[in-house]
């Protein structure tokens, strides 16, 4: 599941690699742009087989956008620059909340595209956005897409803890970018603490040096696949 202002095309390399290795892959889609919303579910035979690995890989807001009943059946969860409570009680909480409301107010205005481009640039920091990633959608953000962007910003602002539905027995891998310019250090620490309290299994945590918020990168795919393949 992609995050805010993203779409399922970000998983192109991941999908190809996992399918080549014999996995079934489904990409969820929120429908901010021209792609239709898609809400995948588990295959029935996988649900029936308790030994089957059912992995959810999500970026940023992604795990909060998945149906909690689907999330609850995941045996393995990989969180790429995700979060539980986005706005913590840290010193920057008031400024962060003001900035998010400012982003929301620009949706549907002439400042919308500049705001979305700024967000993309900040998400890719310290790298520059990949030229293959469209900075603007061919026909802009349609009305329903804009409504979803606004709704999901409210969801992000109101998050109070880890995504609803993560099973206590799930294996969880948290991957964070050392130089993430979207998620504050207090938010990253809060996620780790909340997951450690919630899970019955030890939490796996990778901090990627010199990496930012955009961790949906091909370089991580094989490492994540190896982690999933090493299920105890």
CORJO-V352266 format. One record per residue. N is the residue number from 1. PSI is psi in degrees with one decimal (999 if undefined). D_FIRST is the distance of its C-alpha to the first C-alpha in whole Angstrom. Layout:
BEGIN
((N/PSI/D_FIRST) (N/PSI/D_FIRST))
END
This chain:
BEGIN
((1/126.0/0) (2/173.9/4) (3/-163.9/7) (4/134.6/10) (5/13.5/12) (6/-174.7/9) (7/175.3/8) (8/-11.0/7) (9/-18.7/10) (10/-17.8/9) (11/11.5/9) (12/-52.8/12) (13/-37.8/14) (14/-47.9/12) (15/-47.6/12) (16/-43.4/16) (17/-48.0/16) (18/-40.2/15) (19/-36.8/17) (20/-30.7/20) (21/7.7/20) (22/9.0/20) (23/153.5/16) (24/137.3/15) (25/135.9/11) (26/132.1/9) (27/122.6/6) (28/153.7/5) (29/126.9/7) (30/-31.8/8) (31/40.4/12) (32/-34.4/13) (33/-133.8/15) (34/-16.2/17) (35/140.5/14) (36/145.9/14) (37/142.1/11) (38/129.0/10) (39/87.5/9) (40/158.6/10) (41/170.6/12) (42/150.0/14) (43/141.7/17) (44/-38.5/20) (45/-28.9/22) (46/-40.6/19) (47/-35.6/19) (48/-25.6/23) (49/105.9/23) (50/-18.8/23) (51/-4.6/23) (52/135.5/20) (53/122.5/17) (54/99.7/14) (55/135.2/11) (56/125.8/8) (57/122.9/7) (58/146.0/5) (59/133.7/6) (60/-117.5/9) (61/-11.9/9) (62/-49.4/5) (63/-22.2/7) (64/-13.7/9) (65/-6.2/8) (66/139.5/7) (67/131.0/11) (68/-26.3/13) (69/-33.4/15) (70/-44.7/12) (71/-36.8/11) (72/-24.3/15) (73/0.7/15) (74/128.4/13) (75/-26.0/16) (76/135.8/14) (77/126.1/11) (78/119.5/11) (79/112.6/10) (80/108.0/10) (81/45.3/12) (82/-174.7/11) (83/161.7/14) (84/-85.9/15) (85/119.0/18) (86/-42.7/17) (87/110.5/21) (88/-167.2/23) (89/20.0/27) (90/174.4/28) (91/-26.8/30) (92/6.4/28) (93/-43.4/26) (94/-45.6/28) (95/-37.3/28) (96/-43.5/24) (97/-39.8/24) (98/-41.8/27) (99/-40.1/24) (100/-41.0/21) (101/-32.7/24) (102/-40.4/25) (103/-44.1/22) (104/-39.3/22) (105/-20.6/25) (106/-14.0/25) (107/131.3/22) (108/8.1/25) (109/171.2/27) (110/-17.1/29) (111/-1.2/27) (112/-52.4/24) (113/-38.2/23) (114/-39.1/25) (115/-44.0/23) (116/-38.3/19) (117/-39.5/21) (118/-40.7/22) (119/-44.2/19) (120/-43.7/17) (121/-43.0/20) (122/-37.2/20) (123/-32.8/17) (124/-17.2/18) (125/138.9/21) (126/4.8/23) (127/173.8/22) (128/152.2/23) (129/140.3/20) (130/127.9/20) (131/-23.0/22) (132/-13.4/20) (133/122.0/17) (134/127.0/19) (135/-26.1/20) (136/141.7/20) (137/142.3/19) (138/-41.5/22) (139/23.8/23) (140/-169.4/21) (141/119.3/19) (142/172.4/20) (143/-48.6/22) (144/-37.2/19) (145/-41.6/16) (146/-39.0/18) (147/-40.4/19) (148/-39.9/15) (149/-43.1/15) (150/-46.0/18) (151/-42.6/17) (152/-25.5/14) (153/-40.4/16) (154/-42.5/18) (155/-45.1/16) (156/-44.7/15) (157/-35.4/19) (158/-1.4/19) (159/135.3/17) (160/-8.3/20) (161/-168.1/18) (162/152.2/16) (163/136.2/13) (164/119.0/15) (165/-15.6/15) (166/122.9/14) (167/143.4/17) (168/-27.4/20) (169/2.3/21) (170/148.7/18) (171/129.6/18) (172/131.2/15) (173/120.5/15) (174/123.6/15) (175/123.4/15) (176/148.5/16) (177/130.6/18) (178/-33.0/22) (179/34.3/22) (180/119.6/19) (181/0.4/20) (182/-44.6/18) (183/127.7/18) (184/160.3/21) (185/-36.4/23) (186/-35.0/24) (187/-41.3/20) (188/-43.4/19) (189/-38.2/22) (190/-40.9/21) (191/-46.8/18) (192/-44.5/20) (193/-43.5/23) (194/-39.2/21) (195/-40.0/19) (196/-34.5/23) (197/-33.6/24) (198/-39.7/22) (199/148.7/21) (200/-16.0/24) (201/156.2/23) (202/140.0/24) (203/136.0/21) (204/135.3/20) (205/124.7/19) (206/128.3/19) (207/116.0/21) (208/116.0/20) (209/142.1/24) (210/22.4/24) (211/149.2/20) (212/-151.0/18) (213/-29.0/15) (214/79.0/14) (215/15.0/13) (216/64.4/11) (217/144.7/14) (218/-29.6/16) (219/-21.3/18) (220/-15.4/16) (221/-50.4/15) (222/-38.7/18) (223/-41.0/19) (224/-40.8/15) (225/-42.0/17) (226/-42.4/20) (227/-43.9/19) (228/-36.6/17) (229/-21.8/20) (230/36.8/22) (231/127.4/22) (232/999/25))
END
